[in-house]
């Protein structure tokens, strides 16, 4: 229990910052376009600067066990199938809605919430593992849900559509920063002092800015109808997915750090990209909006408990 309390204590300031953003967005003089401008700064400047700076120093970073990708995305695939079955058998949703429902159960808010949380609770040594998951996250999960939806609608999918998806992912500022930073590290060139200082300043802003923007964004979603579906998505996302990922990590014998990282990322709240996908296909918008707000609040409790459980089991296995 003391370990769980330590994670609670470390996590509380994070959600305090999210709450500041949420309250700020309710200020009567606050304009929605300011939220959009802040979001653009975080996604296109601050977080890319943090990740480029991190990966540019790749030689000094601890090695990462790449099997964590099998644990994380293997768990995602398993839970996606479970989500579709629940959506079909319990809620009688159509094929497209099943795909969005299942995506809500596996697509984490790893950039806005997972990255700052990992940095604070697991330390800077966890960030290379986080970056590795982030690089593949959008590509693999968007491909999975795109294939699922296209198959539900037409019984097929096109290579052209998948190709366009890959291009969009690779040009995403977050992914591009990780890949370009890694490429720079392999050149062996020293980073100019003034660039290094500038990137470091932006990197320090990234985590708090991301959390404030997350809070501002939650203001736009609110709690609407369809909360039964939303609660089910939250349960799948915050409990079923991290447990599935953890079981695979144990089966693979992943080191504790990588195990903690994948469980933490799997236990994060539902990502805002799920809402974008729901809007695109005009299905379950209110359900997904509910799940974004509810899962962000619930993760403040469930994630510390899960991390404490992982550490307790690891210690028991060593005895």
Buried (B, 14 or more C-beta within 10 A) or exposed (E): EEBBEBBBEBBEEBBEBBBBBBEBBEEEEBEEEEBEEBBEBBBBBBBBBBBBBBBBBBEEBEEBBEBBBBBBBBBBBBBBEBBBEBBBEEBEBEBBBBBBBBBBBBBBBBBBBBBBBBBBBBEEBBBBBBBBBBBBBBBBBBBBBBBBBBEBBEEEBEEEEBEEBEEEBEEBBBBBBBBBBBEBBEEEEEBEEEEBEEBEEBBEBBBBBBBBBBBBBBBBBEEEEBBEBBBBBBBBBBBBBBBBBBBBBBEBEBBBBBBBBBBBBBBBBBBBBBBEBBBEBEBBBBBBBBBBBBBBBBBBEBBBBBBBBBBEEBEEEEE
